[in-house]
Every structure is written in C-alpha cells, then in structure tokens.
Amino acid sequence: MKDYVGENQRILDEWEVRINAKESEPNFAPDGILYRGKPEDYATYSEFTENKEKENKLWSEAPIRYMFITKDQNAGGEDAWDVRGETGRKQKDSENIPYRFYRNLMYILYGLTHSQDKLCGYDDFTNPQAIKEYDEAPLARINVKKQAGSSSIDNQTLDQYIIDYKDLLIKQIELLDADVLVCCGYSESVGETGNLILNFLKENVYSFEKFDEWIYIEKEGEKVKRIAINAWHLSYSGVSQKDFYEGLVSSYHKFIQKHPDFKKHR
C-alpha cells in the first residue's frame, strides 16, 4: 500500500523549509488527507489525532477520493494549525456546525457522496449525518497558500504565491491523485473559469474541459478520469448556503447520470 501520508509529509517538510527561508512571517499551515484518529476536546476547539495506517488505507481503497482545495487558512493573525486535524466544531460530540465554512464543506461533501443514484437535496439529511460523513469519508483538504492569512486575500497576492510555490503544489496535488477536486474560490473578477485554483489546475496539472458551469472533466479515452468543481469560497455569503449546495450538487448529479461508471471510479 502506498504511503500517501508519509510522502505528503515529505512535501510539506520541504515546503516549510522554503517558506521559513522566504517569508518574514511564515506561520506554516500543514494539510493533506484528513486525520482519522480519535478526536479530542480542548478549551475552545476539538481536533482529530493522526492515524497514518487508517488514513492510508482509507485513501488507497476509496472508490472516489474527494479533495477540497481552498485559498489559505483564516488564522486571523493567530498561530496556524494543522488542517488535517479539523473537526469543524467546538466539541467532538457536538451536533452543531457553528461556522459557514465548515457547514458548506460538510453539506457539500454529503451531497456529493449521496447523489450517486438519486439526487440528495439540502433538506434530505441532518447535521449529525453530515458530520459523520465528514469524519469518515476519504477526504483531503489543502490550501494553495500554506502561509496562514486572515479573512480575505486579494487575487494578485494569491496568484504570486501560487507561482512562487508552483512546483510543490503540483507535487502535492499529483501525489494525492484525487478524483473529485472542489476548487473553492470562484470570482467574477477572475478570467477564464473565474477561479484561480481551477485555472491553475487546467494550465499546470490536468487537461480539464468544461462540462457545465460547475463541472470540468478530464477524460482518458471515453472514460472520465477525474472532475473539478468550480465552487465559491466556502465562507462566501453572497449566496445562501442552500442555493450554493443545490447548484453544485444538482450539477454533479447530472454529471453522474451521464457518466454512471464514475460512481465506482477505482
């Protein structure tokens, strides 16, 4: 079994060395396949512990690997944390998802994993069901900018960061080899796809072509090898969470109806 976790860590170690040498305030935020060890509660947050064997097994055996690609960590001027340990709630046993970012992430993930045959609507499941799927699914989350930031970042700064660390970003994405890449960052101010992250993937990593306004596909012959989803930032408040979910998930469901073999991709 391939050691995805170990190889990802080696890429992160190289990234951290470079960022420490280059940036005046490195504040490095590691990421990758989410931890699947026992969750623990702390004073104001909870997080998962690492279980390399379980994480490698889950990723290796997944019929579909899901990866959410976001801009950078909103650390709000505080110290960065390890993205892989995020539970998205303040206590490990809570049924509340307090932040829009994590609620959108968990709901969209649930919609993707449960819209294989019948479309799963926004009101067709509960917070506990979404949390359970998030805790157990083969899931990775990476930031294209590993230097923690604040609540927003301008496109020019993000684009320059991507250019500066392009080789390592490509190496990490190719290693994790996800099947569904949710690119979180659509903006009308960006050219081509409207999404800097998706543009980067199209130009440097995968041969994506447009399926519809949400879905981009990469084919190998007649078979769809992987897809990218052109999504808003997970904290974006310019659209309701329900409309965000229903637009994205219904488009994915239409794709699955046209390409049913993708359900058992691996």
SULTAGI-V754639 format. One record per residue. N is the residue number from 1. RES is the residue in one small letter. PHI is phi in whole degrees, -180 to 180 (NA if undefined). BURIAL is # if it has 9 or more other C-alpha atoms within 8 Angstrom, else .. D_CENTER is the distance of its C-alpha to the mean C-alpha in Angstrom with 2 decimals. Layout:
n=N res=RES phi=PHI burial=BURIAL d_center=D_CENTER
n=N res=RES phi=PHI burial=BURIAL d_center=D_CENTER
//
This chain:
n=1 res=m phi=NA burial=. d_center=23.06
n=2 res=k phi=-67 burial=. d_center=20.88
n=3 res=d phi=-90 burial=. d_center=19.84
n=4 res=y phi=-61 burial=# d_center=16.16
n=5 res=v phi=-64 burial=# d_center=15.95
n=6 res=g phi=-65 burial=. d_center=19.09
n=7 res=e phi=-68 burial=# d_center=18.33
n=8 res=n phi=-63 burial=# d_center=14.99
n=9 res=q phi=-64 burial=. d_center=17.14
n=10 res=r phi=-66 burial=. d_center=19.74
n=11 res=i phi=-66 burial=# d_center=17.50
n=12 res=l phi=-63 burial=# d_center=16.47
n=13 res=d phi=-62 burial=. d_center=20.21
n=14 res=e phi=-65 burial=. d_center=21.19
n=15 res=w phi=-63 burial=# d_center=18.75
n=16 res=e phi=-65 burial=# d_center=20.17
n=17 res=v phi=-60 burial=. d_center=23.69
n=18 res=r phi=-68 burial=. d_center=23.23
n=19 res=i phi=-68 burial=# d_center=21.68
n=20 res=n phi=-66 burial=# d_center=24.50
n=21 res=a phi=-79 burial=. d_center=27.03
n=22 res=k phi=-96 burial=. d_center=25.79
n=23 res=e phi=-100 burial=. d_center=24.60
n=24 res=s phi=-72 burial=. d_center=27.09
n=25 res=e phi=-129 burial=. d_center=24.62
n=26 res=p phi=-61 burial=# d_center=21.96
n=27 res=n phi=41 burial=. d_center=20.29
n=28 res=f phi=-74 burial=# d_center=17.76
n=29 res=a phi=-119 burial=# d_center=14.42
n=30 res=p phi=-71 burial=# d_center=13.33
n=31 res=d phi=-157 burial=# d_center=9.94
n=32 res=g phi=143 burial=# d_center=8.91
n=33 res=i phi=-66 burial=# d_center=9.50
n=34 res=l phi=-66 burial=# d_center=10.00
n=35 res=y phi=-62 burial=# d_center=13.75
n=36 res=r phi=-128 burial=# d_center=15.86
n=37 res=g phi=-82 burial=# d_center=19.15
n=38 res=k phi=-65 burial=. d_center=21.24
n=39 res=p phi=-77 burial=# d_center=19.96
n=40 res=e phi=-129 burial=# d_center=22.36
n=41 res=d phi=-95 burial=# d_center=23.51
n=42 res=y phi=-123 burial=. d_center=24.53
n=43 res=a phi=-60 burial=. d_center=26.43
n=44 res=t phi=-128 burial=. d_center=23.85
n=45 res=y phi=-158 burial=# d_center=20.57
n=46 res=s phi=-129 burial=# d_center=19.48
n=47 res=e phi=-153 burial=# d_center=17.26
n=48 res=f phi=-84 burial=# d_center=16.85
n=49 res=t phi=-93 burial=# d_center=18.93
n=50 res=e phi=-81 burial=# d_center=18.21
n=51 res=n phi=-143 burial=# d_center=19.49
n=52 res=k phi=-56 burial=. d_center=19.06
n=53 res=e phi=-62 burial=. d_center=21.08
n=54 res=k phi=-66 burial=# d_center=19.23
n=55 res=e phi=-66 burial=# d_center=15.73
n=56 res=n phi=-65 burial=# d_center=17.19
n=57 res=k phi=-65 burial=# d_center=19.03
n=58 res=l phi=-62 burial=# d_center=16.26
n=59 res=w phi=-69 burial=# d_center=14.11
n=60 res=s phi=-66 burial=. d_center=17.40
n=61 res=e phi=-98 burial=. d_center=18.67
n=62 res=a phi=-67 burial=# d_center=15.78
n=63 res=p phi=-67 burial=. d_center=17.01
n=64 res=i phi=-137 burial=# d_center=13.56
n=65 res=r phi=-99 burial=# d_center=10.48
n=66 res=y phi=-107 burial=# d_center=7.14
n=67 res=m phi=-137 burial=# d_center=3.96
n=68 res=f phi=-99 burial=# d_center=1.06
n=69 res=i phi=-110 burial=# d_center=3.86
n=70 res=t phi=-116 burial=# d_center=6.21
n=71 res=k phi=-76 burial=# d_center=9.94
n=72 res=d phi=-154 burial=# d_center=11.37
n=73 res=q phi=-82 burial=# d_center=12.19
n=74 res=n phi=-85 burial=# d_center=14.74
n=75 res=a phi=-88 burial=# d_center=17.30
n=76 res=g phi=59 burial=. d_center=20.16
n=77 res=g phi=85 burial=. d_center=22.43
n=78 res=e phi=-94 burial=. d_center=22.13
n=79 res=d phi=-67 burial=. d_center=21.16
n=80 res=a phi=-69 burial=# d_center=17.57
n=81 res=w phi=-133 burial=. d_center=16.12
n=82 res=d phi=-81 burial=# d_center=14.07
n=83 res=v phi=-57 burial=# d_center=10.44
n=84 res=r phi=-65 burial=# d_center=10.88
n=85 res=g phi=-96 burial=# d_center=13.61
n=86 res=e phi=-65 burial=# d_center=12.28
n=87 res=t phi=-97 burial=# d_center=13.88
n=88 res=g phi=81 burial=# d_center=13.41
n=89 res=r phi=-142 burial=# d_center=17.20
n=90 res=k phi=-79 burial=# d_center=20.31
n=91 res=q phi=-123 burial=# d_center=22.03
n=92 res=k phi=-61 burial=# d_center=20.69
n=93 res=d phi=-99 burial=. d_center=22.93
n=94 res=s phi=-72 burial=. d_center=22.40
n=95 res=e phi=-99 burial=. d_center=21.69
n=96 res=n phi=-99 burial=. d_center=20.82
n=97 res=i phi=-113 burial=# d_center=17.40
n=98 res=p phi=-74 burial=# d_center=18.80
n=99 res=y phi=-110 burial=. d_center=16.16
n=100 res=r phi=-55 burial=# d_center=14.96
n=101 res=f phi=-53 burial=. d_center=11.44
n=102 res=y phi=-75 burial=# d_center=11.05
n=103 res=r phi=-64 burial=# d_center=13.31
n=104 res=n phi=-61 burial=# d_center=11.42
n=105 res=l phi=-59 burial=# d_center=8.17
n=106 res=m phi=-67 burial=# d_center=10.66
n=107 res=y phi=-68 burial=# d_center=12.87
n=108 res=i phi=-63 burial=# d_center=10.72
n=109 res=l phi=-58 burial=# d_center=9.52
n=110 res=y phi=-62 burial=# d_center=13.27
n=111 res=g phi=-61 burial=# d_center=14.40
n=112 res=l phi=-66 burial=# d_center=12.67
n=113 res=t phi=-77 burial=. d_center=14.06
n=114 res=h phi=-117 burial=# d_center=17.36
n=115 res=s phi=-117 burial=# d_center=18.19
n=116 res=q phi=-76 burial=# d_center=19.36
n=117 res=d phi=-109 burial=. d_center=23.02
n=118 res=k phi=-100 burial=. d_center=23.61
n=119 res=l phi=-64 burial=# d_center=21.46
n=120 res=c phi=-95 burial=# d_center=20.05
n=121 res=g phi=-79 burial=. d_center=20.88
n=122 res=y phi=-62 burial=# d_center=19.60
n=123 res=d phi=-98 burial=. d_center=22.71
n=124 res=d phi=-92 burial=. d_center=22.78
n=125 res=f phi=-152 burial=. d_center=21.14
n=126 res=t phi=-115 burial=. d_center=21.23
n=127 res=n phi=-53 burial=# d_center=19.24
n=128 res=p phi=-59 burial=. d_center=20.27
n=129 res=q phi=-68 burial=. d_center=19.08
n=130 res=a phi=-66 burial=# d_center=15.57
n=131 res=i phi=-63 burial=# d_center=15.57
n=132 res=k phi=-61 burial=. d_center=16.97
n=133 res=e phi=-64 burial=# d_center=14.39
n=134 res=y phi=-61 burial=# d_center=11.54
n=135 res=d phi=-72 burial=. d_center=13.92
n=136 res=e phi=-119 burial=. d_center=14.80
n=137 res=a phi=-71 burial=. d_center=12.35
n=138 res=p phi=-71 burial=# d_center=11.20
n=139 res=l phi=-137 burial=# d_center=7.62
n=140 res=a phi=-123 burial=# d_center=5.79
n=141 res=r phi=-140 burial=# d_center=3.79
n=142 res=i phi=-131 burial=# d_center=5.76
n=143 res=n phi=-103 burial=# d_center=7.92
n=144 res=v phi=-72 burial=# d_center=10.29
n=145 res=k phi=-110 burial=# d_center=13.00
n=146 res=k phi=-86 burial=# d_center=13.61
n=147 res=q phi=-86 burial=# d_center=16.61
n=148 res=a phi=-58 burial=# d_center=16.05
n=149 res=g phi=-127 burial=# d_center=17.27
n=150 res=s phi=-124 burial=# d_center=18.28
n=151 res=s phi=-73 burial=. d_center=17.56
n=152 res=s phi=-152 burial=. d_center=17.49
n=153 res=i phi=-145 burial=. d_center=17.71
n=154 res=d phi=-77 burial=. d_center=19.78
n=155 res=n phi=-62 burial=. d_center=18.75
n=156 res=q phi=-64 burial=. d_center=21.48
n=157 res=t phi=-65 burial=. d_center=20.43
n=158 res=l phi=-64 burial=# d_center=16.80
n=159 res=d phi=-62 burial=# d_center=18.20
n=160 res=q phi=-66 burial=. d_center=20.69
n=161 res=y phi=-63 burial=# d_center=18.30
n=162 res=i phi=-60 burial=# d_center=16.33
n=163 res=i phi=-63 burial=. d_center=19.83
n=164 res=d phi=-64 burial=. d_center=20.99
n=165 res=y phi=-118 burial=# d_center=18.31
n=166 res=k phi=-54 burial=. d_center=17.71
n=167 res=d phi=-63 burial=. d_center=19.06
n=168 res=l phi=-73 burial=# d_center=16.88
n=169 res=l phi=-65 burial=# d_center=13.62
n=170 res=i phi=-62 burial=# d_center=14.91
n=171 res=k phi=-61 burial=# d_center=16.03
n=172 res=q phi=-68 burial=# d_center=12.77
n=173 res=i phi=-64 burial=# d_center=10.95
n=174 res=e phi=-68 burial=. d_center=14.17
n=175 res=l phi=-62 burial=# d_center=14.54
n=176 res=l phi=-70 burial=# d_center=11.42
n=177 res=d phi=50 burial=. d_center=12.48
n=178 res=a phi=-74 burial=# d_center=9.82
n=179 res=d phi=-97 burial=# d_center=11.48
n=180 res=v phi=-122 burial=# d_center=9.10
n=181 res=l phi=-111 burial=# d_center=6.69
n=182 res=v phi=-90 burial=# d_center=5.71
n=183 res=c phi=-92 burial=# d_center=7.10
n=184 res=c phi=-98 burial=# d_center=7.69
n=185 res=g phi=168 burial=# d_center=11.19
n=186 res=y phi=-60 burial=# d_center=13.97
n=187 res=s phi=-152 burial=. d_center=17.40
n=188 res=e phi=-65 burial=. d_center=20.88
n=189 res=s phi=-81 burial=. d_center=21.98
n=190 res=v phi=-99 burial=# d_center=19.98
n=191 res=g phi=-76 burial=. d_center=21.75
n=192 res=e phi=54 burial=. d_center=21.08
n=193 res=t phi=-77 burial=# d_center=17.94
n=194 res=g phi=87 burial=# d_center=17.69
n=195 res=n phi=-142 burial=# d_center=14.32
n=196 res=l phi=-58 burial=# d_center=14.53
n=197 res=i phi=-68 burial=# d_center=11.21
n=198 res=l phi=-66 burial=# d_center=12.27
n=199 res=n phi=-58 burial=# d_center=15.75
n=200 res=f phi=-60 burial=# d_center=14.94
n=201 res=l phi=-62 burial=# d_center=13.53
n=202 res=k phi=-64 burial=# d_center=16.63
n=203 res=e phi=-86 burial=. d_center=19.01
n=204 res=n phi=-127 burial=. d_center=18.10
n=205 res=v phi=-126 burial=# d_center=16.20
n=206 res=y phi=-125 burial=. d_center=16.47
n=207 res=s phi=-96 burial=# d_center=19.21
n=208 res=f phi=-78 burial=# d_center=17.49
n=209 res=e phi=-127 burial=. d_center=19.97
n=210 res=k phi=-74 burial=. d_center=19.78
n=211 res=f phi=-98 burial=# d_center=20.11
n=212 res=d phi=-156 burial=. d_center=20.12
n=213 res=e phi=-66 burial=. d_center=18.86
n=214 res=w phi=-102 burial=# d_center=15.39
n=215 res=i phi=-109 burial=# d_center=15.11
n=216 res=y phi=-121 burial=# d_center=15.68
n=217 res=i phi=-125 burial=# d_center=16.87
n=218 res=e phi=-117 burial=# d_center=17.98
n=219 res=k phi=-105 burial=# d_center=21.16
n=220 res=e phi=-126 burial=. d_center=23.26
n=221 res=g phi=71 burial=. d_center=26.64
n=222 res=e phi=-93 burial=. d_center=26.43
n=223 res=k phi=-92 burial=. d_center=23.40
n=224 res=v phi=-80 burial=# d_center=19.85
n=225 res=k phi=-84 burial=# d_center=17.97
n=226 res=r phi=-160 burial=# d_center=14.39
n=227 res=i phi=-133 burial=# d_center=12.93
n=228 res=a phi=-118 burial=# d_center=10.76
n=229 res=i phi=-114 burial=# d_center=10.41
n=230 res=n phi=-89 burial=# d_center=11.82
n=231 res=a phi=-111 burial=# d_center=10.68
n=232 res=w phi=-68 burial=# d_center=12.10
n=233 res=h phi=-58 burial=# d_center=10.77
n=234 res=l phi=-67 burial=# d_center=9.92
n=235 res=s phi=-99 burial=. d_center=13.23
n=236 res=y phi=-60 burial=. d_center=15.21
n=237 res=s phi=-105 burial=. d_center=18.56
n=238 res=g phi=-79 burial=. d_center=20.28
n=239 res=v phi=-142 burial=. d_center=19.54
n=240 res=s phi=-68 burial=. d_center=19.91
n=241 res=q phi=-62 burial=. d_center=17.12
n=242 res=k phi=-67 burial=. d_center=19.05
n=243 res=d phi=-66 burial=. d_center=19.39
n=244 res=f phi=-57 burial=# d_center=15.71
n=245 res=y phi=-59 burial=# d_center=15.03
n=246 res=e phi=-67 burial=# d_center=18.13
n=247 res=g phi=-64 burial=. d_center=17.71
n=248 res=l phi=-69 burial=# d_center=14.31
n=249 res=v phi=-70 burial=# d_center=15.18
n=250 res=s phi=-65 burial=# d_center=18.76
n=251 res=s phi=-66 burial=# d_center=17.87
n=252 res=y phi=-62 burial=# d_center=15.77
n=253 res=h phi=-63 burial=# d_center=18.80
n=254 res=k phi=-62 burial=. d_center=21.16
n=255 res=f phi=-62 burial=# d_center=19.42
n=256 res=i phi=-62 burial=# d_center=19.75
n=257 res=q phi=-63 burial=. d_center=23.37
n=258 res=k phi=-82 burial=. d_center=24.09
n=259 res=h phi=-128 burial=. d_center=22.40
n=260 res=p phi=-63 burial=. d_center=22.95
n=261 res=d phi=-65 burial=. d_center=22.81
n=262 res=f phi=-66 burial=. d_center=19.04
n=263 res=k phi=-60 burial=# d_center=18.99
n=264 res=k phi=-120 burial=. d_center=20.22
n=265 res=h phi=-57 burial=# d_center=18.58
n=266 res=r phi=-103 burial=. d_center=19.36
//
